[in-house]
Amino acid sequence: EAQVTQNPRYLITVTGKKLTVTCSQNMNHEYMSWYRQDPGLGLRQIYYSMNVEVTDKGDVPEGYKVSRKEKRNFPLILESPSPNQTSLYFCASSWTGMNTEAFFGQGTRLTVV
Amino acid sequence: GENVEQHPSTLSVQEGDSAVIKCTYSDSASNYFPWYKQELGKRPQLIIDIRSNVGEKKDQRIAVTLNKTAKHFSLHITETQPEDSAVYFCAATSDTGRRALTFGSGTRLQVQP
């Protein structure tokens, strides 16, 4: 089954404790992206990757890192989480960009206390 | 960058009525306009999309219209059913640059039985 898988689904952590949210897709998509969803703001892009070893900032990259060592995986790293990073996070993948159908992961609800 | 505005933020209709959600965009380079449906606690899923070389697209009870000159596009749902209740997001992107989706802020549609 074609899918994008994120883990964990829920995470509560403390300020400053490094964490990683994993994302994996099995559709051989070139383009992968992270979004955060906040009430009244829709979804905003954090980082994206057009292919292996190619990553770049989206609209709200501060406080986040990503890597793309393999085509299928695109982890989101929060080196020193802060309460303003409490949000719902979605990983998405598509063939060549979000100008083609994007498939979203199940979401990760992160709470930073 | 692109800016997408979406109205209304909430919409309540009776079962069987029609629902219309409107979006405007700012970047004339945008040429792909998808609509996503997000049920409570679920991931966004593509329900219909339109490209700038087309003025209207229909899929059963759902239709999207695009006015490039005025830079607005709309989602039309006819014969609404309770299972249409969800949050709907419009988005826009182009074939150039980072090809990221810029989302509207969402419309919560409630279909009353």
Boltz contact constraints between the chains, C-beta under 6 A:
constraints:
  - contact:
      token1: [A, 40]
      token2: [B, 105]
      max_distance: 6.0
  - contact:
      token1: [A, 42]
      token2: [B, 89]
      max_distance: 6.0
  - contact:
      token1: [A, 42]
      token2: [B, 103]
      max_distance: 6.0
  - contact:
      token1: [A, 42]
      token2: [B, 104]
      max_distance: 6.0
  - contact:
      token1: [A, 42]
      token2: [B, 105]
      max_distance: 6.0
  - contact:
      token1: [A, 42]
      token2: [B, 106]
      max_distance: 6.0
  - contact:
      token1: [A, 43]
      token2: [B, 103]
      max_distance: 6.0
  - contact:
      token1: [A, 45]
      token2: [B, 100]
      max_distance: 6.0
  - contact:
      token1: [A, 48]
      token2: [B, 98]
      max_distance: 6.0
  - contact:
      token1: [A, 58]
      token2: [B, 100]
      max_distance: 6.0
  - contact:
      token1: [A, 97]
      token2: [B, 99]
      max_distance: 6.0
  - contact:
      token1: [A, 98]
      token2: [B, 93]
      max_distance: 6.0
  - contact:
      token1: [A, 98]
      token2: [B, 99]
      max_distance: 6.0
  - contact:
      token1: [A, 98]
      token2: [B, 100]
      max_distance: 6.0
  - contact:
      token1: [A, 98]
      token2: [B, 101]
      max_distance: 6.0
  - contact:
      token1: [A, 99]
      token2: [B, 32]
      max_distance: 6.0
  - contact:
      token1: [A, 99]
      token2: [B, 93]
      max_distance: 6.0
  - contact:
      token1: [A, 99]
      token2: [B, 95]
      max_distance: 6.0
  - contact:
      token1: [A, 99]
      token2: [B, 99]
      max_distance: 6.0
  - contact:
      token1: [A, 101]
      token2: [B, 46]
      max_distance: 6.0
  - contact:
      token1: [A, 104]
      token2: [B, 43]
      max_distance: 6.0
  - contact:
      token1: [A, 104]
      token2: [B, 44]
      max_distance: 6.0
  - contact:
      token1: [A, 106]
      token2: [B, 43]
      max_distance: 6.0
  - contact:
      token1: [A, 107]
      token2: [B, 43]
      max_distance: 6.0
